[in-house]
Amino acid sequence: MKVLVTGGMGYIGSHTCIALHKAGITPVIYDNLSNASVKVFDQLFTITGERFDYVIGDIGDEAMLTKVLKEHKIEAVFHFAALKAVGESTEQPVNYYQNNVAKTLTMLKVMSKLDIKKIIFSSSATVYGEPQYLPIDEKHPISSTNPYGWSKVMVEQILKDLAQSDEQWLTIALRYFNPVGAHESGLIGESPKGIPNNLMPFIAQTAVGRRDCVSVFGDDYDTPDGTGVRDYIHITDLAAGHVDAFLHHQKGAGQTGTDTGNHAYNLGTGQGYSVLEMIKAFADASQKEIPYTLAPRRSGDIACNYADASLAETNLGWRATKTIEDMAADTWRWQTTYPNGLE
Ligand SMILES: NC(=O)c1ccc[n+]([C@@H]2O[C@H](COP(=O)([O-])OP(=O)(O)OC[C@H]3O[C@@H](n4cnc5c(N)ncnc54)[C@H](O)[C@@H]3O)[C@@H](O)[C@H]2O)c1
Protein backbone atom coordinates (compact mmCIF):
# COMPACT_ATOMS: atom_id res chain seq x y z
CA MET A 1 0.00 0.00 0.00
CA LYS A 2 1.23 3.50 -0.86
CA VAL A 3 0.37 6.58 1.16
CA LEU A 4 1.19 10.23 0.52
CA VAL A 5 3.12 11.97 3.30
CA THR A 6 2.70 15.72 2.90
CA GLY A 7 5.45 17.55 4.75
CA GLY A 8 7.36 14.27 4.74
CA MET A 9 10.80 15.94 4.69
CA GLY A 10 9.96 17.77 7.93
CA TYR A 11 10.63 16.77 11.51
CA ILE A 12 7.59 14.62 12.32
CA GLY A 13 6.81 13.55 8.74
CA SER A 14 10.30 12.11 8.16
CA HIS A 15 10.19 10.03 11.35
CA THR A 16 6.73 8.80 10.39
CA CYS A 17 8.06 7.66 6.97
CA ILE A 18 10.41 5.33 8.86
CA ALA A 19 7.56 3.98 10.99
CA LEU A 20 5.40 3.45 7.89
CA HIS A 21 8.22 1.65 6.11
CA LYS A 22 8.70 -0.61 9.14
CA ALA A 23 4.99 -1.47 8.99
CA GLY A 24 5.23 -2.42 5.31
CA ILE A 25 3.49 0.72 4.05
CA THR A 26 5.25 2.69 1.30
CA PRO A 27 5.44 6.44 1.87
CA VAL A 28 5.57 8.87 -1.05
CA ILE A 29 6.91 12.17 0.22
CA TYR A 30 5.34 15.42 -0.95
CA ASP A 31 6.98 18.59 0.40
CA ASN A 32 7.62 22.12 -0.87
CA LEU A 33 10.84 22.33 1.21
CA SER A 34 9.71 25.61 2.80
CA ASN A 35 10.97 24.30 6.14
CA ALA A 36 13.02 21.23 5.35
CA SER A 37 16.15 20.04 3.62
CA VAL A 38 16.13 17.65 0.70
CA LYS A 39 19.09 15.97 2.43
CA VAL A 40 16.55 14.25 4.67
CA PHE A 41 15.93 11.96 1.70
CA ASP A 42 19.48 10.53 1.83
CA GLN A 43 19.29 10.19 5.59
CA LEU A 44 16.07 8.18 5.25
CA PHE A 45 17.82 5.93 2.73
CA THR A 46 20.71 5.35 5.16
CA ILE A 47 18.29 4.49 7.94
CA THR A 48 15.82 2.30 6.03
CA GLY A 49 17.85 1.06 3.05
CA GLU A 50 14.97 2.21 0.88
CA ARG A 51 14.84 5.13 -1.54
CA PHE A 52 11.39 6.56 -1.04
CA ASP A 53 9.74 8.39 -3.91
CA TYR A 54 9.56 12.09 -3.29
CA VAL A 55 8.07 15.05 -5.07
CA ILE A 56 8.95 18.67 -4.43
CA GLY A 57 5.52 20.21 -4.61
CA ASP A 58 3.00 22.36 -2.80
CA ILE A 59 -0.26 21.00 -1.42
CA GLY A 60 -1.99 24.01 -2.98
CA ASP A 61 -0.93 22.88 -6.46
CA GLU A 62 -4.01 21.02 -7.63
CA ALA A 63 -2.51 19.75 -10.91
CA MET A 64 0.69 18.42 -9.36
CA LEU A 65 -1.16 16.81 -6.48
CA THR A 66 -3.62 15.12 -8.84
CA LYS A 67 -0.76 13.76 -10.93
CA VAL A 68 1.13 12.37 -7.95
CA LEU A 69 -1.91 10.82 -6.28
CA LYS A 70 -2.92 9.12 -9.53
CA GLU A 71 0.55 8.01 -10.64
CA HIS A 72 1.36 6.37 -7.33
CA LYS A 73 -2.11 4.93 -6.75
CA ILE A 74 -2.16 6.53 -3.31
CA GLU A 75 -4.68 5.05 -0.85
CA ALA A 76 -4.43 7.49 2.05
CA VAL A 77 -2.81 10.79 2.96
CA PHE A 78 -0.76 11.51 6.09
CA HIS A 79 -1.02 15.27 6.24
CA PHE A 80 1.87 16.98 8.06
CA ALA A 81 2.45 19.94 5.73
CA ALA A 82 1.83 23.19 7.59
CA LEU A 83 3.44 26.30 8.95
CA LYS A 84 3.84 25.86 12.68
CA ALA A 85 5.33 28.86 14.50
CA VAL A 86 2.79 30.27 16.94
CA GLY A 87 4.47 33.70 17.22
CA GLU A 88 4.85 34.07 13.47
CA SER A 89 1.19 33.14 13.01
CA THR A 90 0.09 36.15 15.04
CA GLU A 91 2.16 38.38 12.73
CA GLN A 92 1.13 36.63 9.49
CA PRO A 93 -2.37 35.24 10.08
CA VAL A 94 -3.32 35.33 6.39
CA ASN A 95 -0.26 33.28 5.40
CA TYR A 96 -1.06 30.75 8.08
CA TYR A 97 -4.73 30.39 7.13
CA GLN A 98 -3.79 30.27 3.45
CA ASN A 99 -1.16 27.56 3.87
CA ASN A 100 -2.73 25.49 6.61
CA VAL A 101 -6.44 25.81 5.87
CA ALA A 102 -7.03 26.98 2.27
CA LYS A 103 -4.42 24.63 0.80
CA THR A 104 -5.73 21.74 2.88
CA LEU A 105 -9.16 22.41 1.33
CA THR A 106 -7.60 22.24 -2.13
CA MET A 107 -6.01 18.94 -1.24
CA LEU A 108 -9.25 17.51 0.16
CA LYS A 109 -11.06 18.49 -3.05
CA VAL A 110 -8.46 16.64 -5.12
CA MET A 111 -8.63 13.61 -2.82
CA SER A 112 -12.45 13.55 -3.06
CA LYS A 113 -12.33 13.75 -6.84
CA LEU A 114 -9.95 10.79 -6.99
CA ASP A 115 -11.94 8.87 -4.39
CA ILE A 116 -9.05 8.81 -1.89
CA LYS A 117 -11.00 9.21 1.31
CA LYS A 118 -8.59 8.51 4.15
CA ILE A 119 -6.61 11.20 5.90
CA ILE A 120 -4.50 11.29 9.05
CA PHE A 121 -4.08 14.88 10.13
CA SER A 122 -1.37 16.47 12.31
CA SER A 123 -3.32 18.36 14.91
CA SER A 124 -2.07 19.70 18.19
CA ALA A 125 -2.89 20.03 21.87
CA THR A 126 -3.12 23.72 21.07
CA VAL A 127 -6.74 23.03 19.96
CA TYR A 128 -7.63 22.80 23.66
CA GLY A 129 -6.78 26.48 24.24
CA GLU A 130 -6.37 27.28 27.94
CA PRO A 131 -6.75 23.98 29.82
CA GLN A 132 -9.95 23.90 31.88
CA TYR A 133 -8.93 20.69 33.64
CA LEU A 134 -6.04 18.23 33.73
CA PRO A 135 -5.18 15.78 32.36
CA ILE A 136 -6.71 16.92 29.08
CA ASP A 137 -8.85 14.30 27.39
CA GLU A 138 -10.39 14.44 23.92
CA LYS A 139 -13.70 15.72 25.32
CA HIS A 140 -12.06 18.92 26.56
CA PRO A 141 -13.63 22.00 24.89
CA ILE A 142 -11.93 23.13 21.70
CA SER A 143 -10.60 26.65 21.37
CA SER A 144 -7.37 28.47 20.65
CA THR A 145 -5.31 31.49 21.53
CA ASN A 146 -3.52 32.20 18.22
CA PRO A 147 -3.98 31.89 14.43
CA TYR A 148 -1.81 28.76 14.21
CA GLY A 149 -4.01 27.02 16.75
CA TRP A 150 -7.19 28.24 15.03
CA SER A 151 -5.90 26.83 11.75
CA LYS A 152 -5.76 23.41 13.44
CA VAL A 153 -9.24 23.88 14.95
CA MET A 154 -10.60 24.83 11.52
CA VAL A 155 -9.09 21.86 9.69
CA GLU A 156 -10.36 19.51 12.41
CA GLN A 157 -13.86 20.94 11.93
CA ILE A 158 -13.60 20.59 8.15
CA LEU A 159 -12.60 16.93 8.54
CA LYS A 160 -15.49 16.32 10.91
CA ASP A 161 -17.97 17.89 8.49
CA LEU A 162 -16.48 15.92 5.61
CA ALA A 163 -16.87 12.61 7.43
CA GLN A 164 -20.43 13.54 8.31
CA SER A 165 -21.28 14.48 4.72
CA ASP A 166 -19.94 11.29 3.15
CA GLU A 167 -19.82 8.01 5.04
CA GLN A 168 -16.89 6.73 3.00
CA TRP A 169 -14.46 9.18 4.56
CA LEU A 170 -12.09 8.17 7.33
CA THR A 171 -10.61 11.26 8.98
CA ILE A 172 -8.28 10.99 11.96
CA ALA A 173 -6.93 14.00 13.85
CA LEU A 174 -3.93 13.27 16.06
CA ARG A 175 -3.42 15.90 18.72
CA TYR A 176 0.26 16.03 19.60
CA PHE A 177 1.47 17.28 22.93
CA ASN A 178 5.17 18.31 22.85
CA PRO A 179 7.17 16.28 20.33
CA VAL A 180 10.90 16.09 21.16
CA GLY A 181 13.89 13.85 20.52
CA ALA A 182 15.35 12.47 17.34
CA HIS A 183 15.81 9.17 15.55
CA GLU A 184 18.17 6.94 17.55
CA SER A 185 20.64 6.91 14.62
CA GLY A 186 21.24 10.65 15.12
CA LEU A 187 20.73 11.09 11.36
CA ILE A 188 17.50 13.08 11.46
CA GLY A 189 16.00 15.37 14.06
CA GLU A 190 14.52 18.78 14.63
CA SER A 191 16.43 21.72 13.24
CA PRO A 192 14.47 24.91 13.69
CA LYS A 193 15.42 27.95 11.63
CA GLY A 194 16.40 31.00 13.71
CA ILE A 195 15.74 31.11 17.43
CA PRO A 196 13.95 27.91 18.51
CA ASN A 197 10.39 28.37 19.76
CA ASN A 198 10.48 25.16 21.75
CA LEU A 199 12.40 24.31 24.89
CA MET A 200 14.24 21.13 23.85
CA PRO A 201 16.00 22.53 20.74
CA PHE A 202 16.92 25.59 22.79
CA ILE A 203 18.50 23.43 25.50
CA ALA A 204 20.27 21.32 22.86
CA GLN A 205 21.68 24.36 21.07
CA THR A 206 22.87 25.76 24.40
CA ALA A 207 24.58 22.48 25.29
CA VAL A 208 26.39 22.44 21.96
CA GLY A 209 27.52 26.06 22.39
CA ARG A 210 25.29 27.74 19.79
CA ARG A 211 23.43 29.69 22.50
CA ASP A 212 24.73 31.20 25.75
CA CYS A 213 22.02 30.06 28.09
CA VAL A 214 18.44 28.90 28.44
CA SER A 215 15.90 31.42 29.70
CA VAL A 216 13.46 29.83 32.12
CA PHE A 217 10.28 31.89 31.91
CA GLY A 218 8.70 31.89 35.36
CA ASP A 219 9.76 29.99 38.47
CA ASP A 220 6.73 30.83 40.59
CA TYR A 221 4.09 28.62 39.02
CA ASP A 222 2.09 26.26 41.16
CA THR A 223 4.26 23.26 40.22
CA PRO A 224 6.74 21.22 42.30
CA ASP A 225 9.77 23.35 41.33
CA GLY A 226 7.88 26.47 40.21
CA THR A 227 8.67 26.08 36.50
CA GLY A 228 6.18 25.18 33.76
CA VAL A 229 5.24 21.53 33.29
CA ARG A 230 4.55 20.01 29.85
CA ASP A 231 3.90 16.59 28.37
CA TYR A 232 6.93 15.78 26.17
CA ILE A 233 6.63 12.87 23.78
CA HIS A 234 9.48 11.16 21.95
CA ILE A 235 9.25 11.58 18.18
CA THR A 236 9.57 7.81 17.60
CA ASP A 237 6.57 7.12 19.85
CA LEU A 238 4.66 9.88 18.06
CA ALA A 239 5.49 8.42 14.65
CA ALA A 240 4.37 4.96 15.77
CA GLY A 241 1.06 6.47 16.91
CA HIS A 242 0.29 7.49 13.31
CA VAL A 243 0.81 3.97 12.02
CA ASP A 244 -1.21 2.41 14.84
CA ALA A 245 -4.08 4.84 14.33
CA PHE A 246 -4.12 4.24 10.59
CA LEU A 247 -3.84 0.46 10.76
CA HIS A 248 -6.49 0.18 13.45
CA HIS A 249 -9.08 2.16 11.52
CA GLN A 250 -8.00 0.96 8.11
CA LYS A 251 -8.69 -2.63 9.12
CA GLY A 252 -12.15 -1.78 10.33
CA ALA A 253 -12.92 0.37 7.32
CA GLY A 254 -12.08 -2.39 4.84
CA GLN A 255 -13.93 -5.22 6.49
CA THR A 256 -16.95 -3.90 8.27
CA GLY A 257 -17.44 -0.38 7.04
CA THR A 258 -17.80 0.70 10.66
CA ASP A 259 -14.45 2.40 10.98
CA THR A 260 -15.02 5.30 8.72
CA GLY A 261 -16.07 8.59 10.26
CA ASN A 262 -14.12 11.13 12.22
CA HIS A 263 -11.77 10.29 15.09
CA ALA A 264 -9.48 12.32 17.33
CA TYR A 265 -6.74 11.06 19.64
CA ASN A 266 -4.30 12.66 22.02
CA LEU A 267 -0.73 11.56 21.50
CA GLY A 268 1.16 12.30 24.69
CA THR A 269 2.70 10.36 27.56
CA GLY A 270 0.28 11.52 30.23
CA GLN A 271 3.27 12.55 32.32
CA GLY A 272 4.44 16.12 32.79
CA TYR A 273 8.03 17.30 33.23
CA SER A 274 9.13 20.74 34.35
CA VAL A 275 11.57 23.00 32.53
CA LEU A 276 14.20 22.36 35.19
CA GLU A 277 13.69 18.60 34.95
CA MET A 278 14.23 18.78 31.19
CA ILE A 279 17.40 20.84 31.65
CA LYS A 280 18.70 18.33 34.20
CA ALA A 281 17.91 15.34 31.94
CA PHE A 282 19.77 17.02 29.13
CA ALA A 283 22.75 17.89 31.34
CA ASP A 284 22.93 14.22 32.39
CA ALA A 285 22.71 12.95 28.80
CA SER A 286 25.27 15.38 27.45
CA GLN A 287 27.52 15.44 30.51
CA LYS A 288 27.54 19.22 30.09
CA GLU A 289 26.47 21.98 32.36
CA ILE A 290 23.50 23.79 30.83
CA PRO A 291 23.58 27.43 31.91
CA TYR A 292 20.15 28.94 32.51
CA THR A 293 18.71 32.19 33.80
CA LEU A 294 15.38 32.83 35.44
CA ALA A 295 13.20 35.27 33.52
CA PRO A 296 9.70 36.65 34.14
CA ARG A 297 6.66 34.61 33.03
CA ARG A 298 5.65 35.07 29.40
CA SER A 299 2.13 36.25 28.82
CA GLY A 300 -0.16 33.43 27.74
CA ASP A 301 2.00 30.71 29.34
CA ILE A 302 0.31 28.34 31.74
CA ALA A 303 1.61 26.32 34.68
CA CYS A 304 0.80 22.80 33.57
CA ASN A 305 -0.37 20.92 30.52
CA TYR A 306 -0.47 17.18 30.05
CA ALA A 307 -2.54 14.62 28.23
CA ASP A 308 -4.94 11.93 29.13
CA ALA A 309 -3.69 9.52 26.45
CA SER A 310 -5.86 6.60 27.53
CA LEU A 311 -8.19 6.71 24.50
CA ALA A 312 -5.30 5.96 22.13
CA GLU A 313 -4.23 3.12 24.39
CA THR A 314 -7.73 1.62 24.66
CA ASN A 315 -8.74 2.02 21.02
CA LEU A 316 -5.45 1.75 19.16
CA GLY A 317 -3.31 -0.27 21.55
CA TRP A 318 -0.75 2.55 21.38
CA ARG A 319 1.18 4.04 24.23
CA ALA A 320 4.39 6.03 24.52
CA THR A 321 7.28 3.95 25.83
CA LYS A 322 10.32 6.22 25.60
CA THR A 323 11.60 7.95 28.71
CA ILE A 324 12.81 11.47 29.39
CA GLU A 325 16.34 10.00 29.33
CA ASP A 326 15.74 8.62 25.81
CA MET A 327 14.42 12.02 24.71
CA ALA A 328 17.53 13.79 26.00
CA ALA A 329 20.06 11.19 24.79
CA ASP A 330 18.61 10.99 21.26
CA THR A 331 18.37 14.77 20.92
CA TRP A 332 21.97 15.08 22.07
CA ARG A 333 23.19 12.47 19.55
CA TRP A 334 21.46 14.34 16.70
CA GLN A 335 22.65 17.75 17.94
CA THR A 336 26.29 16.71 18.23
CA THR A 337 26.31 14.91 14.86
CA TYR A 338 24.65 17.84 13.08
CA PRO A 339 25.09 20.94 15.27
CA ASN A 340 23.70 23.17 12.51
CA GLY A 341 21.12 20.78 11.16
CA LEU A 342 21.54 19.10 7.77
CA GLU A 343 22.30 22.30 5.84
N1 LIG B 1 6.64 20.07 16.10
C1 LIG B 1 5.66 20.32 16.97
O1 LIG B 1 5.93 20.70 18.11
C2 LIG B 1 4.21 20.12 16.59
C3 LIG B 1 3.23 20.06 17.61
C4 LIG B 1 1.90 19.87 17.24
C5 LIG B 1 1.55 19.77 15.90
N2 LIG B 1 2.51 19.85 14.93
C6 LIG B 1 2.10 19.73 13.53
O2 LIG B 1 2.75 18.62 12.95
C7 LIG B 1 3.02 18.87 11.56
C8 LIG B 1 4.48 18.62 11.28
O3 LIG B 1 5.25 19.46 12.11
P1 LIG B 1 6.84 19.44 12.10
O4 LIG B 1 7.29 19.79 13.46
O5 LIG B 1 7.32 18.22 11.46
O6 LIG B 1 7.11 20.71 11.16
P2 LIG B 1 8.15 20.87 9.96
O7 LIG B 1 8.13 22.31 9.60
O8 LIG B 1 9.43 20.23 10.30
O9 LIG B 1 7.42 20.01 8.82
C9 LIG B 1 6.40 20.53 8.02
C10 LIG B 1 6.79 20.26 6.58
O10 LIG B 1 5.75 20.72 5.71
C11 LIG B 1 6.34 21.36 4.60
N3 LIG B 1 5.30 22.28 4.08
C12 LIG B 1 4.77 23.36 4.69
N4 LIG B 1 3.82 23.91 3.91
C13 LIG B 1 3.72 23.15 2.80
C14 LIG B 1 2.93 23.20 1.63
N5 LIG B 1 2.05 24.17 1.42
N6 LIG B 1 3.09 22.24 0.69
C15 LIG B 1 4.00 21.25 0.86
N7 LIG B 1 4.80 21.16 1.94
C16 LIG B 1 4.66 22.09 2.90
C17 LIG B 1 7.61 22.01 5.12
O11 LIG B 1 8.58 22.21 4.12
C18 LIG B 1 8.07 20.99 6.16
O12 LIG B 1 8.96 20.06 5.60
C19 LIG B 1 2.55 20.28 11.28
O13 LIG B 1 1.25 20.22 10.76
C20 LIG B 1 2.53 20.91 12.66
O14 LIG B 1 1.60 21.96 12.73
C21 LIG B 1 3.83 20.01 15.25
Ligand as a Chemical Component Dictionary entry (heavy atoms), coordinates in Angstrom:
data_LIG
# 
_chem_comp.id                   LIG 
_chem_comp.type                 NON-POLYMER 
_chem_comp.pdbx_formal_charge   0 
_chem_comp.three_letter_code    LIG 
# 
loop_
_chem_comp_atom.comp_id 
_chem_comp_atom.atom_id 
_chem_comp_atom.alt_atom_id 
_chem_comp_atom.type_symbol 
_chem_comp_atom.charge 
_chem_comp_atom.model_Cartn_x 
_chem_comp_atom.model_Cartn_y 
_chem_comp_atom.model_Cartn_z 
_chem_comp_atom.pdbx_ordinal 
LIG N1  N1  N 0  6.635 20.067 16.103 1  
LIG C1  C1  C 0  5.664 20.316 16.966 2  
LIG O1  O1  O 0  5.931 20.697 18.112 3  
LIG C2  C2  C 0  4.212 20.120 16.588 4  
LIG C3  C3  C 0  3.234 20.057 17.608 5  
LIG C4  C4  C 0  1.896 19.874 17.242 6  
LIG C5  C5  C 0  1.550 19.769 15.896 7  
LIG N2  N2  N 1  2.510 19.854 14.931 8  
LIG C6  C6  C 0  2.103 19.734 13.533 9  
LIG O2  O2  O 0  2.753 18.617 12.947 10 
LIG C7  C7  C 0  3.021 18.867 11.558 11 
LIG C8  C8  C 0  4.480 18.615 11.280 12 
LIG O3  O3  O 0  5.251 19.463 12.107 13 
LIG P1  P1  P 0  6.840 19.442 12.101 14 
LIG O4  O4  O 0  7.294 19.793 13.459 15 
LIG O5  O5  O -1 7.320 18.219 11.459 16 
LIG O6  O6  O 0  7.110 20.711 11.163 17 
LIG P2  P2  P 0  8.146 20.871 9.960  18 
LIG O7  O7  O 0  8.133 22.309 9.598  19 
LIG O8  O8  O 0  9.429 20.226 10.299 20 
LIG O9  O9  O 0  7.425 20.010 8.825  21 
LIG C9  C9  C 0  6.400 20.528 8.024  22 
LIG C10 C10 C 0  6.794 20.261 6.577  23 
LIG O10 O10 O 0  5.754 20.715 5.711  24 
LIG C11 C11 C 0  6.338 21.362 4.598  25 
LIG N3  N3  N 0  5.302 22.279 4.079  26 
LIG C12 C12 C 0  4.773 23.364 4.688  27 
LIG N4  N4  N 0  3.822 23.909 3.911  28 
LIG C13 C13 C 0  3.719 23.147 2.804  29 
LIG C14 C14 C 0  2.925 23.198 1.628  30 
LIG N5  N5  N 0  2.049 24.170 1.425  31 
LIG N6  N6  N 0  3.085 22.237 0.686  32 
LIG C15 C15 C 0  3.998 21.246 0.858  33 
LIG N7  N7  N 0  4.796 21.158 1.939  34 
LIG C16 C16 C 0  4.662 22.095 2.905  35 
LIG C17 C17 C 0  7.606 22.015 5.119  36 
LIG O11 O11 O 0  8.583 22.212 4.120  37 
LIG C18 C18 C 0  8.066 20.993 6.156  38 
LIG O12 O12 O 0  8.957 20.055 5.598  39 
LIG C19 C19 C 0  2.551 20.278 11.284 40 
LIG O13 O13 O 0  1.248 20.217 10.759 41 
LIG C20 C20 C 0  2.529 20.911 12.657 42 
LIG O14 O14 O 0  1.603 21.958 12.733 43 
LIG C21 C21 C 0  3.829 20.012 15.251 44 
# 
loop_
_chem_comp_bond.comp_id 
_chem_comp_bond.atom_id_1 
_chem_comp_bond.atom_id_2 
_chem_comp_bond.value_order 
_chem_comp_bond.pdbx_ordinal 
LIG N1  C1  SING 1  
LIG C1  O1  DOUB 2  
LIG C1  C2  SING 3  
LIG C2  C3  SING 4  
LIG C2  C21 DOUB 5  
LIG C3  C4  DOUB 6  
LIG C4  C5  SING 7  
LIG C5  N2  DOUB 8  
LIG N2  C6  SING 9  
LIG N2  C21 SING 10 
LIG C6  O2  SING 11 
LIG C6  C20 SING 12 
LIG O2  C7  SING 13 
LIG C7  C8  SING 14 
LIG C7  C19 SING 15 
LIG C8  O3  SING 16 
LIG O3  P1  SING 17 
LIG P1  O4  DOUB 18 
LIG P1  O5  SING 19 
LIG P1  O6  SING 20 
LIG O6  P2  SING 21 
LIG P2  O7  DOUB 22 
LIG P2  O8  SING 23 
LIG P2  O9  SING 24 
LIG O9  C9  SING 25 
LIG C9  C10 SING 26 
LIG C10 O10 SING 27 
LIG C10 C18 SING 28 
LIG O10 C11 SING 29 
LIG C11 N3  SING 30 
LIG C11 C17 SING 31 
LIG N3  C12 SING 32 
LIG N3  C16 SING 33 
LIG C12 N4  DOUB 34 
LIG N4  C13 SING 35 
LIG C13 C14 SING 36 
LIG C13 C16 DOUB 37 
LIG C14 N5  SING 38 
LIG C14 N6  DOUB 39 
LIG N6  C15 SING 40 
LIG C15 N7  DOUB 41 
LIG N7  C16 SING 42 
LIG C17 O11 SING 43 
LIG C17 C18 SING 44 
LIG C18 O12 SING 45 
LIG C19 O13 SING 46 
LIG C19 C20 SING 47 
LIG C20 O14 SING 48 
# 
